[in-house]
């Protein structure tokens, strides 16, 4: 994960800009990419909130860089540890198309939530809409709160 400082926030459009530490680059982020931070508590400018972030995949030199996950510096280690656990298998137990989220049942009955906005689907072409209840999938997850897990990546088999 990279780190930086929030330098601009557009509350009306629900996005912000991070000045990346040690570079002359900036990264855009959306309100929905924030994990374990409060949107209303973010500061910008010279005293901007320090954050850790992970870039969305598929960035190119000609497109603006976007952060997929933005979290507090204090939560960076926990988030990285959760993402490093590797792929696990589970079955899509329920999918709420109208609400844009679903549940995967993993080993031992563990329930993992995924959604249409923050979960990265693989391989390319796979999306929230192409996954159905009963599908066996691989996933990478992280713990948001004790006993609350979220799938950051889901791939079809």
Secondary structure, DSSP 8 states (H G I E B T S, - for coil): -EEEEEEEEETTTTEEEEEETTSS-EEEEEGGGEESS-GGG---GGG--EEEEEE-SS--TTS--BEEEEEEGGGHHHHHHHHTT--EEEEEEEEETTTTEEEEE-GGG-EEEEETTT-EEESTT--GGG--TT-EEEEEEEEEETTEEEEEEEEE-
